[in-house]
């Protein structure tokens, strides 16, 4: 079964890494237990070419790194023009071309801001950005509920048309800045991102992002999410289950528990590559 589990970011995770382990060796250590990670630091700026080389050196064949798009690309800088988003896309693509050729690169996550409502301008921007990213695999996470007023049918059709994966998000259901869990597959790979369900902190800003994602999934909730992953796998060749509840060791505990529930080996053995089977 090609359901793969990982966390969003590998740099933290309280208690997972030996206290004497140098930070530069954390990805290699992480890759002993997982064959998937989402890199979120790229949201804040593009990594150096030497950093990308180290990611390749630290991981074996079959390990996949999904990459979160830089914030200018997805309009997180308020008032940014589409032309500037396109320019940022081109910078991103140029920086990651060599890394993509290594076979380690999974999906580029276009996570749009919660104020981006469904409409013709937003749809046009998505089309343009997807075209700019060319041969890269792309996933899309919308964060405004307006995209799901019709059950997500228009968004689903659009993503299938442009060749992008729909990100299935699990998060608290509180207002327009949250979206329902809609287990729809629009590409060969399905992405399930788990943000936790802490309604009280969902709109809290100005504090650590760890405070916002203060939520530990229960065994019962993980069992239900495992079933969601299995349903997605019925229509997708591969499913990426990514824990983003990065408070303390919460994401790591959830990811390890999900591996156990799925019967995935925890010795770092790859599950067969981006479009493989296991």
FENWO-V173179 format. One record per helix or strand of 2 or more residues. SS is the DSSP state (@ for helix, = for strand). FROM is the first residue (numbers start at 1). TO is the last residue. If there is no record, write none. Layout:
BEGIN
SS_FROM_TO / SS_FROM_TO
END
This chain:
BEGIN
=_3_8 / @_23_30 / =_36_39 / @_41_43 / @_49_58 / =_64_68 / @_82_101 / =_105_111 / @_120_132 / =_137_141 / @_145_148 / @_153_162 / =_165_170 / =_189_194 / @_209_212 / @_219_233 / =_238_243 / @_250_262
END
